[in-house]
Amino acid sequence: MIRKKRLDQDKVVRVLLYAIALIMIIVTLYPLWFVVIASFSDPADVVSGKVWLIPKALNFDGYKELFKQEAIWRSYGNTILYTITGTIVGLAVNLPAGYALSRKDLYGRKIINIFYLIPMFVSGGLIPTYFVVRKFGLYDSFWVMVIPFAVSTYNIIVARTFFKNNLPDSLWEAAQIDGCGTFRYFFQFVIPLSKAVIAVIALWTAVGIWNQWFNALIYIDNESLIPLQLLLRRILITNQSLLGAATGSMAQELRQLSDMMRYASIVISTLPIMCMYPFLQKYFNQGVMLGAVKE
């Protein structure tokens, strides 16, 4: 009798947990779904609340207006190149640094750790960084979006913790006995065993670069080098300016078009990252647990 009662209680708890999980999924995913369907819907239907699950009538005016901009494909290509190159550079910089800091035999490890941690809380500021970028000849170039901000203290700490907790010292000792040096050990043993943390850092770096627009605003003047996010920002600001100057029915039409372009720009700017995330999700969860919980 007691066992049956306990099983019934377990079922009730399980049902409650599934219900809570389902509610959280709906709360998380519905805003994303609404943005997608609103970008294809008639703005009048969206404003009146008729669109909540599927579009009432398809309307592609927002996408048409965005794609009328000649620079959008160029900026899209720029963002893809910035993201790919920046992710590769970020991995090439942060992974070796994290591995080096995880080694107990690293001379001056505590001082180096402090050296990395201080900029995490106190930065040099925008103006000094601007002058440094100009002095190194990176201003208004492709590499200004990749090199100056490649080092991430947080990513180094995650990589360091992962290497420290998941690569036993016996593996390095066995490799040394077989005549393996540090560089060979890192590329032949450490990298293949660290797919989880590599995927996590790659995802974080790619998302950060993909969404970056402020650095382009400050350090890039060449229109052929601007990324997608900055171009979309300019388009939306221009639409808001036109909307403020319009009156009557013209203002209403511009407001509806501006709303559609806003939804369309969100879809365009987030779609590649959303498509990439499912393939890295298992590594993402595993890497966060292994690399950031234990110290």
N, C-alpha and C positions, 0 to 999 in steps of 0.2 A: 504493500500500500504506500509506504513511504517512498519507495523507488519510483512508483508510478507518478506520485505527486511531484517528485523532483524532475522527472522527465517532462511533465506538463509545464513546469516552471521554466525549464530549459527551452521548450518550444516557444513559450510566450516571450522570453528574452530574445530568442533568435528572430522572431517575427518583428519585435520592436527594433532590433538592430538593423534588419533589412529595410524596415520602413524609414528609419532615420537616414540610412545610406541612400535610399531612393530619393528622399526629399532633398538631401544635399546635392545629389547628381542633378536633379531638376533645377534647383536654385543656381547651380554653377553653369549648366549648359544652356538653360533657356535664354539668358541675355545674349549669348553668342548666336544662338539660333534666330532670335528676334532681329538682330542686326543683319543677318544674312537675308532673311525673308523681307525685311524692310527695304533692303537695297534693290530688290526686284519688284516692289509693290508700288501702287499709286500712292503718292504722298498724302492725298486727301483721305484715303482709307486708313493710313497709318495714324494721322492726326485724330481722326474720328474714333479710333480704337477698334476698327473692324478687323485689323490684322493682328492676330495673336498666335496662330499656329501655322497657317499656310497663307501665301499671298492670295488676295481676292482677284487681282488682275495684274498681269505681268507688265512691268514698265522698266525699260532699260535706259531711260534718259540719263540717269546719274552716271552710268558707265560710259555712255556715249560721250557725254561732256568731258569726262576725265580723259578718255582716250583721244579726244580731239587735240589735246595738248601734245605738241610734237615732241616735247622733251621727256615725256613720261616713260617711253621705252628705253631711252638712253639712261635716265636716272634709275630705272629698274635694273638695267644691266650693271650700272655702277654699284648699286647696293649689293647685287649678287657677288660681284668681284670683291668688294670690300669685305663681305661676310666670309667668303671662302678663304681669301688671303689672310684676313685678320684672325680667323679661327686657327689656321695652320701656324701662323706666327705666335699666337697666344699659347698654343700647345707646345711649340718648340721652346718657348721662354719659360713657361710656368711649370711644366712637368719636370725638367731637369733641376730647376730650383727647388721644387718640393722634394725631389728625391735626395738632393744634396743635403737639405736641412733635416731629412729623416735619418741620416747616417750619424751614428754616435761618435765615429772617429773624425768627424769634420772639425778642423781646428777653428776655434772662435765661433762655434755654432750659436751660442747664446747672444753674442754681440750682433751677429748677422740677423738673427731673429728679431732683435730690437730694431735693427736698421730697416727691416721690412715692415714692422708693425707701426712705426711712427707715422709714415705717410698714409696709413690706413685711417688715422684719426685726425691728422693735421696735414693739409695740403699746402703747396706753395702759393696757391691762388691763381686766378685767371690771368692777370697781367704778367707776372713772372713766367708763367707757362707759355703765354703768347710770345714773349721775347725769346724764350728758349727755342720754340718751334721755328721762329724766323732765323735765329742764329745758325741752326742746323740745316737751313735750306729746305725745310719741309713744308713751308707755307705755300698754300695753293698748289699742292701736288697730290698725286694719288696716295702716297705713303703717309700723308698726315693723318689719314683715317685709320691707319694700321699700326704704325710703329710707336708713336709717343705714348699710347695708352694700352700697350699690349700687356704690360705687367699688371697682374691682379693679385694683391696680397691675400685676399680671401681664397682665390683658387689655389694659390701656393700652399696655404694652410690646409685646405682640404686634401690636396695631393700629398703633402707631407704626412698627415695623419693616416691616410690610406696606406702609404708605403710602410710607415712605421708599424702599423697594426697587422698587416697582411703579408708582409714579406719577411719570413724568418731569417735570422742571422745565419742559420745552418745552411741555407741555400747559397748565400754569398761565400761562406767558407768552403762549401763543396765546389763551387765554381772556381775559387782561387786554387784549390788543389789540382784542378784540371788545367790550370794555366790561363784562366780567363781574367782579363783585365776589367777595369771599371767601365769603360765605354762599351765593350763587348757584352758585359753582364747587363748593362742598362738596356741595350737594344735587343738582345736575344732572350733575356729572362724577364726583366722588369716590365717592359712595354707589353709583351704578350699576356702577362698575368694581370694587367691593369686596365682591361677593357672597360670596366664599369666606371672608374674615375675618369678615364679619358673621354668616355661618352658624356659624362656629366659636365666636365669642364668645356668640352666642345659645344654642348648645347647652350650652356650659360653664355659663353663667349659669342656664339653665333646670334643668339637673341639680343644680346646687348648691342652688337654692331648693327644688326638689322634695324633696330629701333632708334639708332643714333641719328640725331639731326642737329644738336646744339654745336658739336665740334665742327660740323660742316658750315654752320652759320658763322662761326668765328674765324675759321682757318681757311675757308675756300671762297674765292671770288669767281673762279672760272665756271661758267654755267655748264660746261660740258662735264664737270666733275661732281656736280651736286647729287646727293643720294635721293632715293624715292621719298623718304619721310620729309625732307626739307621741301621738296617740290610740292607734295600734297599740302603741307602747311601753308605754303605761299598761295596755292590755289584757293584754299578755304578762306584765308584772310582776304584775298581779293574779292571773293564772293560776298563776304560779310560787308566789305566796304561798298560794293555795288548795291547791296541790300539796304544799307543805311541811306543811300542817296535816292532810292526809288520810292515811289508813292503809288497808292491806289492798287489797281489790279496787277500792275507790273511788279509791285512789291510782293504781292501774294505769290505770283508765279516764281519770282526769284527765291523767295523763302522756301517754297516746295522743292525747287531744283537744288537749292543749297543743302537741304536736309537729305535729299537722295544722294548727292555727291559725298556728303559726310559719311553716310552708311557705306557707300561703294568704296570710298577710300579706306575705311576700316577693313573691309573684306580683302581688298587688293593688297594692303600692307601686311596683313596677318596670315593670309592663306598659305604661303610657303612654309612658315614656321609651324603652323598647325598641321600641315601635311607631314612634316619631318618628325614632330614630337612622338607620334605613336610608335615609330620604329626604335626610338631611343628610350621609351618610358621604362622598360624593365631595367636597363642600365642606370637610368636616372634614379629610380627608387633604391636599387642596390648600392649605388655609389654614394648616395647621401647617407644611408645607414652605416656603411662601412667607413666612410671617410670623414664624417662630421660628428658622430655620436661619441665614440671613444677617443680618449686622448692619452 
